């Protein structure tokens, strides 16, 4: 993997910070198919482009009021 490719990848901790949720919540989102990480050996990385798209489209919004990292769906039929 080139240096540019590595820059395009984010760790679970970085993504959790972006969405202001715990890594555990991020794992739940991944299990539900809302995010699609890549395995790199034993490590898991997220594509920066996918995270940016989620933020831009509002596909995943953090419920900051609950403090539990629950998600709110924005009437996106693809999200279920």
C-alpha positions as a Python dict, from the first residue, in 0.01 Angstrom:
ca = {
    (1, 'X'): (0, 0, 0),
    (2, 'X'): (141, 337, -97),
    (3, 'X'): (178, 635, 134),
    (4, 'X'): (-110, 809, -46),
    (5, 'X'): (-334, 507, 14),
    (6, 'X'): (-249, 511, 384),
    (7, 'X'): (-342, 880, 407),
    (8, 'X'): (-682, 795, 261),
    (9, 'X'): (-751, 552, 547),
    (10, 'X'): (-872, 632, 898),
    (11, 'X'): (-852, 426, 1215),
    (12, 'X'): (-1162, 332, 1412),
    (13, 'X'): (-1057, 577, 1682),
    (14, 'X'): (-1028, 862, 1428),
    (15, 'X'): (-1370, 784, 1279),
    (16, 'X'): (-1527, 760, 1625),
    (17, 'X'): (-1388, 1104, 1704),
    (18, 'X'): (-1530, 1245, 1378),
    (19, 'X'): (-1879, 1118, 1461),
    (20, 'X'): (-1837, 1187, 1834),
    (21, 'X'): (-1921, 829, 1933),
    (22, 'X'): (-1736, 543, 2098),
    (23, 'X'): (-1542, 281, 1905),
    (24, 'X'): (-1798, 31, 2033),
    (25, 'X'): (-2078, 226, 1862),
    (26, 'X'): (-1870, 235, 1545),
    (27, 'X'): (-1844, -145, 1559),
    (28, 'X'): (-2224, -169, 1586),
    (29, 'X'): (-2266, 55, 1283),
    (30, 'X'): (-2023, -165, 1093),
    (31, 'X'): (-2209, -481, 1198),
    (32, 'X'): (-2532, -324, 1072),
    (33, 'X'): (-2370, -244, 737),
    (34, 'X'): (-2381, 134, 779),
    (35, 'X'): (-2004, 163, 736),
    (36, 'X'): (-1769, -60, 540),
    (37, 'X'): (-1420, -86, 684),
    (38, 'X'): (-1129, -264, 521),
    (39, 'X'): (-916, -523, 695),
    (40, 'X'): (-544, -467, 672),
    (41, 'X'): (-401, -771, 844),
    (42, 'X'): (-545, -756, 1195),
    (43, 'X'): (-616, -384, 1167),
    (44, 'X'): (-937, -226, 1048),
    (45, 'X'): (-935, 98, 851),
    (46, 'X'): (-1208, 315, 705),
    (47, 'X'): (-1184, 497, 375),
    (48, 'X'): (-1174, 872, 428),
    (49, 'X'): (-1390, 914, 115),
    (50, 'X'): (-1671, 697, 257),
    (51, 'X'): (-1670, 883, 590),
    (52, 'X'): (-1680, 1218, 407),
    (53, 'X'): (-1974, 1098, 197),
    (54, 'X'): (-2165, 988, 507),
    (55, 'X'): (-2109, 1328, 663),
    (56, 'X'): (-2199, 1518, 345),
    (57, 'X'): (-2517, 1322, 282),
    (58, 'X'): (-2619, 1312, 645),
    (59, 'X'): (-2661, 935, 625),
    (60, 'X'): (-2544, 897, 981),
    (61, 'X'): (-2611, 1162, 1242),
    (62, 'X'): (-2498, 1129, 1598),
    (63, 'X'): (-2762, 1174, 1859),
    (64, 'X'): (-2545, 1399, 2074),
    (65, 'X'): (-2826, 1472, 2318),
    (66, 'X'): (-2849, 1113, 2436),
    (67, 'X'): (-2474, 1084, 2488),
    (68, 'X'): (-2502, 721, 2387),
    (69, 'X'): (-2396, 750, 2024),
    (70, 'X'): (-2728, 627, 1895),
    (71, 'X'): (-2796, 699, 1534),
    (72, 'X'): (-3078, 877, 1369),
    (73, 'X'): (-3177, 793, 1015),
    (74, 'X'): (-3255, 1078, 777),
    (75, 'X'): (-3538, 909, 588),
    (76, 'X'): (-3288, 728, 369),
    (77, 'X'): (-3463, 417, 230),
    (78, 'X'): (-3126, 251, 178),
    (79, 'X'): (-3060, 266, 552),
    (80, 'X'): (-3364, 53, 639),
}
